[in-house]
Amino acid sequence: MRKELYEFPLEDFIPREEFNKIKKFSRAKETPFLVIDLQKVERSYDELVEHMPFAKIHYAVKANPMDKIVLALKNKGSNFDVATVYELDQVLRLGVGPERISYGNTIKKEKDIAYAYEKGVRLFVTDSENDLKKLSRKAPGSRVFFRVLTESDGADWPLSRKFGSHPDLIYKLILKAEKLGLEPYGLSFHVGSQQRDIGQWDNAISKCKYLFEAVAEKGIQLKMINLGGGFPAKYQAQANDLETYAREIRRFLHDDFGEELPEILIEPGRSLVADAGIIVSEVVMISKKARFNQYKWVYLDIGKFGGLIETLDECIKYPIFCDKKGCAEEVILAGPTCDSMDILYEQHKYSFPHTMREGNRVYIFTTGAYTQSYSSINFNGFPPLEAHLI
């Protein structure tokens, strides 16, 4: 049986000339490491502004908190979504004013609310009565937006029911917020990360419309909808382009709210930084588990604990390239640690050239988001993932 030649659509992810520059830049460096093209981040921001001019951008710092990325986006005019006082301290240190910051975590200590308020933050999210009471005590008079529980069907990285509450409970929280001396400012939702079903925004916006009208009957005028994130990056699975997402989301908004839209916020993270990153890794070992096994195991020097945690359940399928020629051969991919769950892809097989050898390098594309910020500090003694900006 004739085997197919190994092929990889490199130009779908990076021009060959740019890739060769990264190879040259990487040659003398010890793997694994992440390379970030800062200009790509800036271009992604510009594209988002171009296609969604009706939305105020709050970059989700958790996606990639590198100082130079935060600074570049700050200089572009971005606002910022922080999840902790540690992220808050970082963006303040980099010169971001508190008026450009929202505290976007529904789970927060009372002392952290007080700290953020003391630093000037006046926009907070909530989804529970206990958190609302904390806000009333430690952030009096602040603008509060309420996270609505939505479905995330169609997302490659679905969000659990950990965040958000049912619209009926949100309705009660909005009424209570006003009585507690807070300003009920708006609503938020998140349809799941790497969401490929645009219709999920339609469902979520409809819930927001219902709540806007319901609380208006009680004399409360909400002013804002935070659409969250979820816009996709370029992984293996195909998705619509940003222009299509923006056009359809705008249509959903106008269908429900007419020509006079409320203030619209978005919290992109992955869609701004993922495509700008490439992880350079090395093949540590190639083996078979038995003489007649069909598939070889290829072990890389990066795994789940080194920054590729989103391979959990094989949810995110990164494009991975080996710059060698040969016949295509399906393999199982695993990481280097002595944890048995450190398998990247076993059900979903990746193809590599049969000429691949130990010591060869592989290039993992679309890794600018949720990689370095997820990497462990010292598991098995491995250091956290290093990053370089070009």
C-alpha positions as CSV (number, residue, x, y, z in Angstrom):
1,M,0.0,0.0,0.0
2,R,1.5,3.3,-1.1
3,K,1.8,5.9,1.7
4,E,0.9,9.5,1.3
5,L,3.7,12.1,1.5
6,Y,3.7,14.3,4.6
7,E,2.1,17.7,4.0
8,F,1.4,20.6,6.3
9,P,-0.4,23.8,5.2
10,L,2.3,26.1,6.6
11,E,1.1,29.1,4.7
12,D,-2.3,28.9,6.4
13,F,-0.5,29.9,9.6
14,I,2.6,31.8,8.6
15,P,4.4,32.8,5.4
16,R,7.4,30.6,4.8
17,E,9.7,33.6,4.8
18,E,8.5,34.6,8.3
19,F,8.8,31.0,9.5
20,N,12.4,30.8,8.3
21,K,13.2,33.9,10.3
22,I,11.7,32.3,13.4
23,K,13.7,29.1,12.8
24,K,16.9,31.2,12.5
25,F,16.0,33.1,15.6
26,S,15.4,29.9,17.5
27,R,18.4,27.8,16.4
28,A,20.7,28.4,19.3
29,K,18.0,28.4,22.0
30,E,17.2,25.5,24.3
31,T,13.7,24.1,23.8
32,P,10.9,24.4,24.7
33,F,10.0,28.0,24.4
34,L,7.3,30.3,23.1
35,V,7.9,32.9,20.4
36,I,5.5,35.9,20.2
37,D,5.2,38.2,17.2
38,L,4.1,41.4,18.9
39,Q,3.2,43.0,15.5
40,K,0.7,40.2,15.0
41,V,-1.0,41.0,18.3
42,E,-1.3,44.7,17.3
43,R,-2.7,43.7,13.9
44,S,-5.3,41.4,15.6
45,Y,-6.3,44.4,17.8
46,D,-6.6,46.7,14.7
47,E,-8.7,44.0,13.0
48,L,-11.1,43.8,15.9
49,V,-11.5,47.5,16.1
50,E,-12.2,47.6,12.3
51,H,-14.9,44.9,12.4
52,M,-16.4,45.8,15.8
53,P,-16.2,49.6,16.1
54,F,-19.4,49.5,18.2
55,A,-17.6,47.6,21.0
56,K,-15.2,48.7,23.7
57,I,-12.4,46.2,24.0
58,H,-11.3,44.9,27.4
59,Y,-8.3,42.6,26.9
60,A,-8.6,39.5,29.0
61,V,-5.1,39.7,30.7
62,K,-5.2,36.0,31.7
63,A,-4.8,34.9,28.1
64,N,-1.2,36.2,28.0
65,P,-0.1,38.6,30.7
66,M,3.4,39.5,29.3
67,D,4.2,43.1,30.1
68,K,5.1,44.0,26.5
69,I,1.7,42.7,25.2
70,V,-0.2,44.6,27.9
71,L,1.8,47.8,27.0
72,A,1.3,47.4,23.3
73,L,-2.5,47.0,23.8
74,K,-2.5,49.9,26.2
75,N,-0.9,52.1,23.6
76,K,-3.5,50.9,21.1
77,G,-6.2,52.2,23.4
78,S,-7.4,48.9,24.9
79,N,-9.1,48.6,28.2
80,F,-8.4,45.6,30.4
81,D,-10.3,42.8,32.1
82,V,-8.5,41.5,35.2
83,A,-9.4,38.5,37.3
84,T,-7.3,39.0,40.4
85,V,-5.5,41.8,42.3
86,Y,-2.3,40.4,40.9
87,E,-3.3,41.2,37.4
88,L,-4.7,44.5,38.6
89,D,-1.3,45.4,40.1
90,Q,0.4,44.5,36.9
91,V,-1.7,46.7,34.6
92,L,-1.6,49.6,37.1
93,R,2.2,49.3,37.2
94,L,2.2,49.5,33.4
95,G,0.4,52.8,33.5
96,V,-3.2,51.7,32.8
97,G,-5.7,54.0,34.6
98,P,-8.3,52.4,36.8
99,E,-11.1,53.8,34.6
100,R,-9.8,51.4,31.9
101,I,-10.1,48.3,34.1
102,S,-13.0,46.0,34.9
103,Y,-12.8,43.4,37.6
104,G,-14.1,40.4,35.7
105,N,-14.0,37.6,38.2
106,T,-17.2,36.6,40.0
107,I,-15.2,34.9,42.7
108,K,-13.2,37.4,44.8
109,K,-12.3,37.9,48.5
110,E,-13.8,40.8,50.3
111,K,-10.3,42.3,50.9
112,D,-9.5,42.1,47.2
113,I,-12.7,44.0,46.4
114,A,-11.6,46.7,48.9
115,Y,-8.1,46.8,47.4
116,A,-9.4,47.2,43.8
117,Y,-11.8,49.9,45.0
118,E,-9.0,51.7,46.8
119,K,-7.0,51.7,43.6
120,G,-9.9,53.3,41.7
121,V,-11.7,50.4,40.0
122,R,-15.4,51.1,39.8
123,L,-16.6,48.4,37.4
124,F,-17.2,44.9,38.9
125,V,-18.9,41.7,37.7
126,T,-21.1,39.6,40.0
127,D,-23.4,36.5,39.8
128,S,-24.4,35.8,43.4
129,E,-26.0,37.5,46.4
130,N,-23.0,36.9,48.7
131,D,-20.6,38.6,46.2
132,L,-23.1,41.4,45.8
133,K,-23.1,42.0,49.5
134,K,-19.3,42.1,49.6
135,L,-19.4,44.7,46.8
136,S,-21.9,46.8,48.6
137,R,-19.7,46.8,51.7
138,K,-16.3,47.3,50.1
139,A,-17.0,49.1,46.8
140,P,-20.0,51.3,47.5
141,G,-21.6,53.1,44.6
142,S,-19.7,51.0,42.0
143,R,-21.1,50.0,38.7
144,V,-22.0,46.3,38.7
145,F,-22.7,44.0,35.8
146,F,-24.3,40.6,36.2
147,R,-23.1,37.5,34.5
148,V,-25.9,35.5,32.9
149,L,-25.5,31.7,32.7
150,T,-25.5,30.6,29.0
151,E,-24.8,27.4,27.1
152,S,-21.5,26.9,25.4
153,D,-22.4,24.2,22.9
154,G,-20.1,24.5,19.8
155,A,-17.1,25.7,21.8
156,D,-13.9,23.8,21.6
157,W,-13.1,24.9,25.2
158,P,-16.5,25.0,26.8
159,L,-16.9,26.9,30.1
160,S,-18.5,25.1,33.0
161,R,-21.5,26.3,35.1
162,K,-19.0,27.7,37.5
163,F,-19.7,31.2,36.3
164,G,-23.0,33.0,35.8
165,S,-26.5,32.5,37.2
166,H,-29.9,31.8,35.7
167,P,-31.7,34.9,34.4
168,D,-34.4,34.6,37.1
169,L,-31.8,34.9,39.8
170,I,-30.0,37.6,38.0
171,Y,-33.2,39.6,37.9
172,K,-33.5,39.4,41.7
173,L,-29.8,40.4,42.1
174,I,-30.3,43.5,39.9
175,L,-33.2,44.7,42.1
176,K,-31.2,44.0,45.2
177,A,-28.1,45.8,43.9
178,E,-30.0,49.0,43.7
179,K,-31.2,48.6,47.3
180,L,-27.7,48.0,48.4
181,G,-26.5,51.3,47.0
182,L,-24.7,49.9,43.9
183,E,-25.4,50.9,40.3
184,P,-26.9,48.1,38.3
185,Y,-25.0,48.8,35.1
186,G,-25.3,45.9,32.7
187,L,-25.1,42.3,31.9
188,S,-22.4,39.9,30.7
189,F,-22.1,36.4,29.4
190,H,-19.5,34.1,27.8
191,V,-20.5,31.6,25.2
192,G,-17.4,29.4,25.6
193,S,-13.8,29.8,24.3
194,Q,-13.1,29.1,20.7
195,Q,-16.8,29.2,20.0
196,R,-17.5,28.1,16.4
197,D,-21.3,28.4,16.6
198,I,-22.1,32.1,16.1
199,G,-25.8,31.4,17.0
200,Q,-24.8,31.1,20.6
201,W,-24.4,34.8,20.8
202,D,-28.0,35.2,19.5
203,N,-29.3,33.0,22.3
204,A,-27.3,34.9,24.9
205,I,-28.3,38.4,23.6
206,S,-32.0,37.3,23.7
207,K,-31.6,36.6,27.4
208,C,-30.1,40.0,27.9
209,K,-33.0,41.6,26.1
210,Y,-35.5,39.8,28.4
211,L,-33.7,41.1,31.5
212,F,-33.3,44.7,30.2
213,E,-37.1,44.8,29.7
214,A,-37.9,43.0,33.0
215,V,-36.0,45.3,35.2
216,A,-37.1,48.4,33.3
217,E,-40.6,47.6,34.5
218,K,-39.1,48.2,38.0
219,G,-37.6,51.5,37.0
220,I,-34.0,50.2,36.5
221,Q,-32.4,51.1,33.2
222,L,-29.4,48.9,32.4
223,K,-26.9,50.5,30.1
224,M,-24.3,47.9,29.0
225,I,-23.9,44.4,27.6
226,N,-20.5,42.6,27.9
227,L,-20.4,40.0,25.1
228,G,-17.4,38.3,26.7
229,G,-14.9,36.5,24.4
230,G,-15.1,33.3,22.5
231,F,-13.9,34.6,19.1
232,P,-11.8,31.9,17.6
233,A,-8.1,31.6,16.7
234,K,-6.6,29.4,13.9
235,Y,-6.4,25.9,15.2
236,Q,-6.9,22.7,13.2
237,A,-10.7,23.0,13.2
238,Q,-12.0,25.6,10.7
239,A,-14.1,28.6,11.9
240,N,-15.6,31.6,10.3
241,D,-13.5,34.7,10.0
242,L,-13.8,37.7,12.4
243,E,-15.7,39.8,9.9
244,T,-18.5,37.1,9.8
245,Y,-18.7,37.0,13.6
246,A,-18.8,40.8,13.8
247,R,-21.5,41.1,11.2
248,E,-23.8,38.4,12.7
249,I,-23.3,39.6,16.3
250,R,-24.2,43.2,15.2
251,R,-27.3,41.8,13.5
252,F,-28.3,39.9,16.6
253,L,-27.9,43.0,18.7
254,H,-30.0,45.2,16.3
255,D,-32.7,42.5,16.0
256,D,-33.2,42.6,19.8
257,F,-32.4,46.3,20.7
258,G,-33.1,48.2,17.5
259,E,-30.9,51.0,16.3
260,E,-30.1,52.4,19.8
261,L,-27.8,49.8,21.2
262,P,-26.6,49.8,24.8
263,E,-22.9,50.2,25.5
264,I,-21.2,47.1,24.2
265,L,-18.1,45.6,25.8
266,I,-16.1,42.6,24.6
267,E,-13.4,40.7,26.4
268,P,-11.1,39.1,23.7
269,G,-8.1,37.1,24.9
270,R,-7.4,34.1,22.7
271,S,-8.5,35.9,19.5
272,L,-5.9,38.7,20.1
273,V,-2.8,36.7,21.0
274,A,-3.1,33.1,20.1
275,D,-2.2,33.4,16.4
276,A,0.9,35.4,17.3
277,G,2.6,32.6,19.2
278,I,4.6,29.6,18.1
279,I,6.1,27.0,20.6
280,V,9.3,25.5,19.5
281,S,9.8,22.0,20.9
282,E,12.1,19.0,20.5
283,V,11.4,15.3,20.0
284,V,12.7,13.6,23.1
285,M,11.9,10.0,22.2
286,I,10.1,7.9,19.7
287,S,9.0,4.4,20.7
288,K,6.5,1.6,20.2
289,K,4.7,-0.1,23.1
290,A,4.7,-3.6,21.4
291,R,6.2,-5.1,18.4
292,F,3.0,-5.1,16.4
293,N,1.6,-1.7,17.6
294,Q,0.3,0.3,14.7
295,Y,1.2,3.7,16.1
296,K,4.5,5.1,17.4
297,W,4.6,7.3,20.5
298,V,6.3,10.6,20.0
299,Y,7.4,12.3,23.2
300,L,8.0,16.1,23.1
301,D,9.9,18.2,25.6
302,I,6.6,20.1,26.4
303,G,3.4,18.6,27.6
304,K,0.2,19.4,29.5
305,F,2.2,20.8,32.5
306,G,4.6,22.9,30.4
307,G,1.9,25.0,28.8
308,L,-0.3,22.7,26.7
309,I,-3.1,22.1,29.4
310,E,-5.7,22.9,26.8
311,T,-5.0,19.6,25.2
312,L,-7.0,18.2,28.1
313,D,-9.6,15.9,26.6
314,E,-8.0,16.8,23.3
315,C,-10.3,19.9,23.2
316,I,-7.8,22.3,21.5
317,K,-6.0,20.8,18.6
318,Y,-2.9,22.8,17.9
319,P,-1.4,22.8,14.4
320,I,2.0,21.1,14.8
321,F,4.7,21.1,12.1
322,C,7.9,19.1,11.5
323,D,10.0,20.7,8.8
324,K,11.1,17.3,7.3
325,K,10.2,15.4,4.2
326,G,8.9,11.9,4.0
327,C,5.8,9.7,4.1
328,A,3.1,10.7,6.4
329,E,2.8,8.5,9.5
330,E,0.1,8.8,12.2
331,V,1.5,8.9,15.8
332,I,0.4,9.4,19.4
333,L,1.8,12.6,21.0
334,A,2.8,12.8,24.7
335,G,4.7,15.1,27.0
336,P,8.0,14.5,29.0
337,T,6.7,14.3,32.6
338,C,6.2,11.2,34.6
339,D,2.5,11.9,35.0
340,S,0.5,9.3,33.1
341,M,-2.1,12.0,32.1
342,D,0.6,13.9,30.2
343,I,-0.6,12.6,26.8
344,L,-1.4,15.4,24.3
345,Y,-3.2,13.5,21.5
346,E,-4.1,9.8,21.5
347,Q,-7.6,9.6,20.1
348,H,-6.9,12.3,17.5
349,K,-3.8,11.2,15.6
350,Y,-1.3,13.6,14.2
351,S,0.7,12.9,11.1
352,F,4.4,13.5,10.8
353,P,7.1,12.4,8.3
354,H,8.4,8.9,8.8
355,T,11.9,10.5,8.8
356,M,11.3,12.3,12.1
357,R,14.0,11.5,14.6
358,E,14.8,12.2,18.2
359,G,16.3,15.7,18.4
360,N,14.2,17.1,15.6
361,R,12.3,20.2,16.3
362,V,8.5,20.7,16.0
363,Y,6.7,23.9,15.8
364,I,3.3,24.3,17.6
365,F,1.3,27.1,16.1
366,T,-1.4,29.3,17.6
367,T,0.1,29.0,21.1
368,G,0.2,32.7,22.1
369,A,-2.8,32.3,24.4
370,Y,-3.2,30.2,27.6
371,T,0.1,28.4,27.3
372,Q,2.9,30.3,29.2
373,S,0.3,31.6,31.7
374,Y,-0.8,28.0,32.4
375,S,2.6,26.4,32.6
376,S,3.6,24.9,36.0
377,I,6.4,26.3,38.1
378,N,8.4,23.2,39.0
379,F,6.6,20.0,38.2
380,N,9.3,17.3,37.9
381,G,11.8,20.2,38.2
382,F,10.9,21.5,34.8
383,P,11.0,25.4,34.7
384,P,8.0,27.4,33.4
385,L,7.7,28.0,29.7
386,E,10.1,30.7,28.6
387,A,8.9,33.3,26.1
388,H,10.7,35.5,23.6
389,L,9.2,38.5,21.7
390,I,10.2,39.3,18.1
